[in-house]
């Protein structure tokens, strides 16, 4: 998995990637909750950070009228 800062760069530069992540990340988080493995809390936290980044970028673009 790429670092959070690298992920942010990739999502900022690619609208398709942003749209995909906004669709997929909530499902990935939900699946991790169902698995309930020892590392799940860390994985969920990382996925949530990425989802927050995507939502922030999406909101900024909406305010700027780029969407």
FENJO-V444463 format. One line per field, one symbol per residue. burial: 1 if it has 9 or more other C-alpha atoms within 8 Angstrom, else 0. A space follows every 50 residues. Layout:
# FENJO-V444463
burial: ???
This chain:
# FENJO-V444463
burial: 00000011011100001100110011011001100000010011001111 10111011001100000
